[in-house]
Amino acid sequence: QMQLVESGGGLVQAGGSLRLSCTASGRSFNLYNMGWFRQVPGREREFVAAISWSGSSTYYVDFVKGRFTISRDNAKNTMYLHMNSLKPEDTAVYYCAAHRDPFKQPFIQGEYDYWGQGTQVTVSS
């Protein structure tokens, strides 16, 4: 079993920045591919970004490209999401997730085996 804990969420003005962290325990973090998803009440959870186990491959949904950067530090068992130029429409609960299979699609939430509890990001206009 892997435990994932997100942190770093909060309230920020439009145009501001936040850095989310996802810290893992219970399994070998460096063997897992990781992803960030977000969810707004009443809507389905949606893919935001993903990173391979080594950090050599990253994936982004179009509406965050150029604004968000995903990264990881395997020595610290932690993944990050650096969010810049935040918009009110980025307001959501952000979740991190993990899976081991390199052939799984990184942008499909059903492919992930472990999930964190989420952290709220609120962007005011």
N, C-alpha and C positions, 0 to 999 in steps of 0.2 A: 504494500500500500504506500502511496506517495501522498504527502500532505503539501498543499500549496496555500500560501498566505500572501494576499495582495496588501499593499500599503501605498500611501502617497496621494490618495485622492483628496479632494477638497473643493473649495469654492474659489473660483478665479474669474477675473474679468475677461471679456472677449479680447483676443490678441495676446493674452498671457500664456504662460507655460506651466506645465507640471511634469514631474517624473514619477511614473508608477513603478513599483517594484513588486516582484513575485519571488518569494523565497520558498525553496523546496526542502523537504526532509523526508526521510524514510526510504528513499531509493537513490540509485546513482544518477544524480541530476545530469551528468555529462553524457548519459546514454539516451536522453529524451529530447525529442523535438517539442518545441514549445509554441504556444500561440496566445494571442490576446483577442478576446471577443467583447462585445458590449451589448447592453440591452436597455431599452427604454420601456417603461410600463405600457402594456398593451401591444407591444410589438415583439417580433421574434428576435432572438439573440443573433447578432450579426458578426461576421468576421472582421477583424481590424488588421492584424499583422501576425506573422509567424516567423520562426527562426529555426534552422536545423540544429541538431545536437552540437555540431562543431562551431556554429555561428557563421559558416561559410555561405549559407544561402538564407536569404530573407524574402518575405512576400508581404505585399501591402494591398489593401483594398484601394481603389482609385481615389476615393474622397479623402484619404489621409496622406497620399503620396506627396512628398515634399514638405510635409508638416510634422509627421510622426516618424520616429526612428526606433526600431526594435534592436536590442542588443542583449548580450548575456555575459556573465562572468562565472564560468564553471568552477573556479576556485572558491567562489562565495556562494555557490548553489543559488544564484539569483539571476533573474531575467528582468529587463527594464523596458519601459516604453516612455521615450522622451516625446512629449507632446508640446509643440510650439504653435503659435498663431491659432490658438483655440477659438472655436466658434460656439455660439449657443447650441447649435445642433449637435455638438460633440457631447452634450450633457447626457449621461447614461451611467449605469453601473458597469464597471469594467471587470472582466473575469480573465484570469489566466488559466491555461489548460496544458496538459502534457500527454504525449503518446510516444511509443518507441518505434513504431513501424515506419521505415523510411519510404514505403510505397503508398502510404495513406495520403489523401489529399489534405494539405495543411489548412484549407479554408472551409472545411466542412466540420461543423461542431460534433457531429456524430462519430467522427473518427478519433476523438480524443478520449482518453481513459480516465484522466484525473482532472478535477476542477477545484479552483479556489472558491472562497465564499463571496468574492466580489468587493470592489471599493467604489464608492460613489464619486463621480466627477460632475461638478455643476459649473457651467460657464454662464456668467451673467452678461447681459447685453448693455 
